[in-house]
Amino acid sequence: KIHISKKWGFTKFNVDEFEDMVAEKWLIPDGCGIKYIPNDGPLDKRQVLHS
């Protein structure tokens, strides 16, 4: 039996929201995975990741 997932690859994000989150730079590529950039935390670290 084959299970078809609603997730993007091996991430915890749904397919429909994944592409939107990448476009809005909430997710950035990191090698063979992704990095989630939260809306809280030190500003200097977020600005470095978004540039």
Buried (B, 14 or more C-beta within 10 A) or exposed (E): EEEEEEEBEEBEBEEEEBEEBBEEEBBEEEEEEBEEBEEEEEEEEBEEEEE
